[in-house]
């Protein structure tokens, strides 16, 4: 989930309308994970309404696509991207300039910024908060170990 949320936040930071579908619910349930869908949705605010669950429709259907909308961008990234929009006419390209893309910066006649690491860290922190808030893992007894031999953790 963390990897997919990170990619989702990249798309959200670009301002691209999207729909997020929650997959593998049955696998998560089998692992004892509980996903608070409204909390997950509020954290990123993509689309509208509850994401489809298994057997409840296709996220690619015309009705779902009509609900696509931009999510809530990472605050500090949003502020930096907006500050570039007077020189760069595209949110995705402004984000690329912020992250240091030399080719896109040259196309717009601006200097690339070197904030890729900062943007990455902000997204990583946000993903961690979203997962911490929206996913509850089963509690394990003290001293129990996972198959890797590492003590298990709980929320």
DOVOFI-544528 format. One line per field, with one value per residue (C-alpha): z, x, y. Coordinates in nm, 2 decimals, always signed. Example, Ala and Ser with C-alpha at 12.3 -4.5 7.8 and 13.67 -1.06 7.14 Angstrom:
2
pz: [+0.78,+0.71]
px: [+1.23,+1.37]
py: [-0.45,-0.11]
***
This chain:
155
pz: [+0.00,+0.08,-0.26,-0.44,-0.22,-0.30,-0.67,-0.61,-0.42,-0.72,-0.95,-0.70,-0.66,-1.04,-1.01,-1.24,-1.17,-1.06,-0.91,-0.65,-0.63,-0.32,-0.43,-0.24,+0.03,+0.08,+0.11,+0.37,+0.57,+0.56,+0.71,+0.99,+0.85,+0.89,+0.64,+0.74,+0.39,+0.48,+0.67,+0.37,+0.13,+0.35,+0.37,-0.01,-0.12,-0.47,-0.66,-0.47,-0.28,-0.13,-0.35,-0.51,-0.32,-0.48,-0.68,-0.65,-0.99,-1.21,-1.14,-1.52,-1.58,-1.73,-1.41,-1.21,-1.46,-1.44,-1.06,-1.12,-0.96,-0.83,-0.49,-0.21,-0.29,-0.03,+0.13,+0.10,-0.25,-0.35,-0.23,-0.43,-0.75,-0.73,-0.70,-1.03,-1.23,-1.33,-1.54,-1.62,-1.76,-1.65,-1.30,-1.39,-1.55,-1.26,-1.03,-1.26,-1.25,-0.87,-0.86,-1.08,-1.43,-1.65,-1.98,-1.87,-1.70,-2.02,-2.22,-2.00,-1.97,-1.60,-1.38,-1.24,-0.87,-0.67,-0.44,-0.55,-0.21,-0.01,-0.22,-0.18,+0.20,+0.22,+0.03,+0.23,+0.55,+0.42,+0.31,+0.65,+0.83,+0.60,+0.66,+1.03,+1.05,+0.81,+0.85,+1.17,+1.21,+1.45,+1.78,+1.85,+2.18,+2.32,+2.21,+1.91,+1.59,+1.23,+0.97,+0.92,+1.29,+1.37,+1.65,+1.52,+1.57,+1.61,+1.57]
px: [+0.00,+0.28,+0.44,+0.11,+0.02,+0.36,+0.28,-0.07,+0.07,+0.30,+0.00,-0.19,+0.10,+0.09,-0.28,-0.40,-0.76,-0.78,-0.98,-0.82,-0.95,-0.88,-0.76,-0.66,-0.92,-0.96,-0.58,-0.56,-0.85,-0.68,-0.37,-0.59,-0.55,-0.83,-0.84,-1.04,-1.16,-1.31,-0.99,-0.78,-1.00,-0.99,-0.61,-0.57,-0.92,-0.91,-1.23,-1.56,-1.75,-1.61,-1.37,-1.51,-1.47,-1.45,-1.76,-1.88,-1.80,-1.51,-1.31,-1.26,-1.64,-1.77,-1.95,-1.62,-1.42,-1.67,-1.59,-1.22,-1.08,-0.75,-0.66,-0.52,-0.15,+0.12,+0.10,+0.46,+0.50,+0.17,+0.31,+0.63,+0.45,+0.21,+0.50,+0.64,+0.31,+0.38,+0.67,+0.56,+0.22,+0.18,+0.16,+0.33,+0.61,+0.64,+0.67,+0.95,+1.14,+1.10,+1.25,+1.55,+1.46,+1.70,+1.53,+1.19,+1.35,+1.54,+1.21,+1.06,+1.38,+1.42,+1.68,+1.60,+1.56,+1.72,+1.44,+1.39,+1.51,+1.29,+0.98,+1.06,+1.09,+0.76,+0.58,+0.73,+0.63,+0.28,+0.25,+0.36,+0.10,-0.18,-0.09,-0.05,-0.40,-0.59,-0.45,-0.48,-0.27,-0.34,-0.18,+0.08,+0.17,+0.50,+0.78,+0.60,+0.80,+0.71,+0.84,+1.15,+1.23,+1.18,+0.94,+0.60,+0.46,+0.12,-0.05]
py: [+0.00,+0.24,+0.21,+0.27,+0.56,+0.72,+0.70,+0.83,+1.13,+1.20,+1.22,+1.43,+1.67,+1.72,+1.82,+1.54,+1.43,+1.07,+0.79,+0.57,+0.21,+0.00,-0.34,-0.66,-0.60,-0.97,-1.02,-0.74,-0.89,-1.23,-1.07,-0.92,-0.56,-0.32,-0.03,+0.28,+0.37,+0.71,+0.81,+0.69,+0.89,+1.21,+1.19,+1.22,+1.33,+1.17,+1.12,+1.11,+0.85,+0.53,+0.34,+0.03,-0.29,-0.64,-0.70,-0.34,-0.21,-0.12,+0.20,+0.24,+0.26,+0.59,+0.68,+0.64,+0.84,+1.13,+1.15,+1.20,+1.51,+1.64,+1.52,+1.73,+1.80,+1.78,+2.13,+2.24,+2.10,+2.27,+2.61,+2.56,+2.45,+2.74,+2.98,+2.85,+2.88,+3.24,+3.11,+2.76,+2.70,+2.34,+2.20,+1.87,+2.05,+2.30,+2.00,+1.85,+2.19,+2.19,+1.84,+1.95,+1.84,+2.03,+1.95,+2.08,+2.38,+2.47,+2.44,+2.71,+2.93,+2.88,+2.73,+2.38,+2.37,+2.10,+2.00,+1.64,+1.50,+1.74,+1.66,+1.29,+1.32,+1.52,+1.25,+0.97,+1.14,+1.19,+0.83,+0.71,+0.93,+0.81,+0.45,+0.51,+0.67,+0.45,+0.10,-0.10,-0.41,-0.69,-0.67,-0.94,-1.09,-0.98,-1.21,-1.35,-1.34,-1.31,-1.55,-1.33,-1.37,-1.00,-0.91,-0.81,-0.46,-0.32,+0.01]
***
